[in-house]
């Protein structure tokens, strides 16, 4: 059975993402990346040589990325086997969004919780 291993990121809407990122940068001495998010680096406890990141990112208020949720945030969970977890969730009757993304930085799938919050599932790529 596949498991959620941690929080990969918190994504939310903001009227002015650049200004908000700048405020967090100056207030907490955090350094935003080129795309405006802040990356928190950590090591996987099972494989301490692998460096992982949890991402904090504000998006513009009109972003479609959090759709179909009407909420202003989305949580990203890191998973160890996306395909196995999706099969487990489908057996439990969880409706999985049909869209998938397989990028060089990992595999992604999405679902909605019972309160209408969008959840992003992310399987990071295997490190070589």
Buried (B, 14 or more C-beta within 10 A) or exposed (E): EBEEBBEBBBBBBBEEBEEBBEEBBEEEEBEBEEEBBBBEEEEBEEEEEEEBBBBBBBBEEEBEBBEEBEBEBBBBBBBBBBEBBBBBBEEEEBEBBEEEEEEEEBBBBBBBEEEEBBBBBBBBEEEE
